[in-house]
Amino acid sequence: MKTCTTCNKVVTSNHIEFKCPGCGKTTIIRCASCKEDSKEYKCKECGFIGP
């Protein structure tokens, strides 16, 4: 199951996935709500924080 990196909700649709801009190793998953609200996410690998 995929979960949002920010809020930990299970995502099934209306989400985005991308590699961490800091390290390129971790896949960041953002639900539509967190993305729309520009909530911060933090990479578990390198600590990069993004909007």
C-alpha positions as CSV (number, residue, x, y, z in Angstrom):
1,M,0.0,0.0,0.0
2,K,1.2,3.5,-0.8
3,T,0.9,6.2,1.8
4,C,1.3,10.0,1.6
5,T,4.7,11.0,2.9
6,T,3.2,14.0,4.7
7,C,-0.1,12.7,6.3
8,N,0.4,8.9,6.1
9,K,-3.0,8.4,4.5
10,V,-3.3,5.4,2.2
11,V,-3.5,6.7,-1.4
12,T,-5.2,4.9,-4.3
13,S,-5.8,7.7,-6.8
14,N,-5.3,11.5,-7.1
15,H,-1.8,11.4,-5.8
16,I,1.7,12.3,-7.2
17,E,4.9,10.4,-6.9
18,F,8.4,11.7,-7.5
19,K,12.0,11.1,-6.5
20,C,13.4,13.3,-3.7
21,P,14.9,16.5,-5.2
22,G,17.6,16.3,-2.6
23,C,19.0,12.8,-2.9
24,G,17.0,11.2,-5.8
25,K,16.8,8.0,-3.8
26,T,13.5,8.1,-2.0
27,T,10.1,8.2,-3.7
28,I,8.0,11.0,-2.3
29,I,4.2,10.3,-2.4
30,R,1.8,13.2,-1.9
31,C,-2.0,12.9,-1.7
32,A,-4.1,15.5,-3.5
33,S,-5.0,17.3,-0.2
34,C,-1.4,17.7,1.0
35,K,-0.2,18.9,-2.4
36,E,-3.1,21.3,-2.8
37,D,-2.4,22.8,0.7
38,S,1.3,22.9,0.0
39,K,2.0,21.0,3.2
40,E,5.7,20.2,3.9
41,Y,7.2,16.8,3.4
42,K,10.5,15.4,4.6
43,C,12.7,12.8,2.9
44,K,13.4,9.9,5.2
45,E,16.8,9.3,3.5
46,C,18.4,12.8,3.4
47,G,16.1,15.0,5.5
48,F,15.2,17.3,2.5
49,I,12.1,19.4,3.3
50,G,9.9,20.6,0.5
51,P,6.6,22.4,0.2
